[in-house]
Amino acid sequence: MRGYKWAVAVVATAASISAPAASASTIGSTLSVDGSGSVFVAPDVADLAVSVARSAVNSREALSAANSTTDRVVRAIRAIGVPASAIQTEGVTIASRIVRVGKDKHRERQWTASESIDIHVTNLKIVGSVIDGATKAGAGTVNGPTFSFSDPSAGKVAATRAAIADARRRADDAAAALGYRVTGVRSVQIDPQNPVQPFARAAPSASTAPGTPTTVHPGTQEVDAEVEIVYTISRA
């Protein structure tokens, strides 16, 4: 695992310099620079989507069977250590279709009831056990895990500092190349394009209880930050 190391990535953006108009009210030349920074942070929460589907000759029996299986899944997950507050029903659907059954392949209406629940896991050590427990209890599909952070600002502070440092290095270099030096900061804009924080890719879905316990690897996620800084400059 890479842990909490961070690396700065410089984006190829244009730096611009503006000279003051020839009047007594001028406030000096400025240099606009974009900076970019990124850090790698270990996620600390995971989300799973678990679903159950059961079929019967009528809607009541199909729903009853789905309810019974979903209850078993929830009990199994609770026994592993997931609190009731972290388990939420996402949806319940009942639908029918015409199927051909028997030797004579006669047409018959079949009802299917589906129930899905979302599971929010704050202890990543039990994610694999949750997947195994849900499938063993009768879950037909498990999608996830999707990893994220309990702290929305996780990594953002460090990434922003890296972006500011990147912008200042670029500003100093550009100003020197033009025969200027940086004297101050006129304005700063953080994440000017409001980039979306990336999430880890979801793991493949599981449909049956595995013979070997499921192992989940949270790894680390990259968190990026961008800044746009306008510096004041003067002749060197």
N, C-alpha and C positions, 0 to 999 in steps of 0.2 A: 504494500500500500504506500502511496506517495505521501500520505499524511497531510500536514498543513503547510507544505512548502509553497511559495508563490513565485510566479514568473511574470515579467513585464513583456507585453507584446506591443510593439510600436506600429500604429496604423499609418498608411501612406496618405496623409491628408495635407492640404495646402496650408502654408503659413503665409499670412499677408501682413504687409507693413503699410501704414498710412502716415503721410507727412502732414504737418499742420499747415493751414492756410497762412499767407503772409499778412498777419494782422496782430494787433496787440492783445487780442482776446484768445489767442491760441493756447491750447493746454498741453502741447507736446505731441511727439510722435508715439504711435502705438504699434504693437506687434501681436497679431492674433494667432494662437497656436492651439491645436488639438492634441490631447494626450490620451493614452490608453493603458490600462493596467488590468491584470487578472490574478486571481489566487485560486488555489485548489483547497476545497474544504470538504471534510467528511460529513455526509448527511447524518441526521440523527432520528429521523422519522420515516415511516414507510406506509403506503396505502395499498390495499388490495381490494379487488372487486370479485366477489364470490357469487355464483348463481346456481340455482337448482331448478330442474324441469322434470315434471312427472305427467304422464298421460293416463287417461281413463275413458270409459264410455260416456261419462257425463261430466259436466263442469264441476259439480260438487265433489265428486270422488277425486278428480284430478287436483283440485285445490287442496283438499284434505291431505292427499299424499304429499303434495309440495310443502304444505305447512309442517307436516310431521318431520320430513327430511330437513327442512330449514331449521327447525327447533333442535334437531340433533347436531347440526353443524354449529349452531350458536353455542350449545352446551359444550361442545368439544373445544371451541375457541376460548370460551370463558375459562375452562379447566386449565388451559395452557398459560393463562395470565392476562388475557385481554379483558379490560373492564367493560361493563355493559354500555357505558357512555361512549366507548370507542367503536360501537357496532351500530350501524344505521341502515334501515331498510331503504334501498334505492328505488325499488319498484316491484309491483306485482301485476302480472299480465295473464289473461286467460283467452285462449283462442281455439278454434276448431278447424278441422279439415276433413275432407272425405278420403278414406283409405279403402283399399280392397283387402279383405281378409278371408280366411277359410280356403278349403280346396276349390270351392266354386268361384272364389275371388269376388264375392258379393261386396257391394259398396256399403260402407258404414261410416258414420260420423265419429271422429275421435277428438277428444278434448285434451288440450295441453295447458297446464298451469306452470308459470315460471315465476320465480322469486329471486331477487338479487339483493345483496347487502354489501355495504362498504365497510371496510375494517381499517381503522387507524391504529398503527402499531408504533409505540414510542420506545420500545425496547427491541432494537434490531437483532438482538441475539435469539429472539424467539420467532422471527419471521418464517424461517424454514419449517419450524414446528407447526406454525399456524397453517401453512399450506398443506402439510401432511395431514394435520388433524381435520381440516375442512374436507379434503378429498376422501379420507377414510370414512368420514361421517356421511358421505353421500353427495357432496358438491359435484356438479357436472362440469363446471368451468371455474378456473381461478385465473384472473388477469392481474398482472403486476409481478413484483412490487414496483411502485413508483416512489422513488426516494426524494426527499426534500428536507427542509430545515425547520425546526420549531421556532427559531429566531429568524424572522424575515430579513433582517439585516446581516445575517451570517456571511462573513467574508466581504461584504460591501465596503466597510470602513477601510480594510486593508487594501482592497482593490482600488478604491478612490485615492488613497495615499500614493499608491504606485502610479496611478494615472497623472496625478499632480506632479510627481517627481519626473515623470516622463516628459510632460509638457515643459517643465522648467529647463530640463536638459536641452530640449529642442530649441527653446527660446534663446537660451544663452548661446548656443552654437549658431543659430541663424543671425542673431544680432551681431555677434563677433564677425561673421562673414561679411556683413554689410557695413562694418566700421562703427557699430553702435554697442551699447551695453544696456542690460535690463536694469531699470531703476525702481520699478514698483509694479503693482497689479491694479488694473482699471476695473476689471469685472471677471467673475468666475461663474460658469454654468456647468452643473454636474449632470451627467447623462443627458445631453441635449436632445438626443433622439429617443430617449426612454427605452433602451433595449430591454427585451424580455429575459429574465433570469432563466438559464437553461435548467432542465431537470434530466436526471438520468433516464436512460431508455428503460422501458418496462421489460421485465423478464418474460420468457415465453409462457403461454398459458398451460395449465395443468388440468387434466381431466380424470385421471385415475390415481389412486393411492400408490406411490412409488414403493418398490421393495427396499431401495436405499434412501435414507433420510435426505431431504432436500437441504442443500447448503446455499445460503444467499450471501453474496459478496457486495456490500454497499459501495466499496471503493471511495473515490472522491469525485466531487463535481467542480467544474470550473465556474467561477463567478467573475463577471467582467464589469468594468466601469469605464466611462468615458468622461472627459472634461474638456471644456472649451474656455480658454483663459486669454484675456486681453491684457498684455503687459504694456507699461509705459517704458519708453527707451529714450536714450539721449546719445549724442555723439561721444565716442570713446576718447 
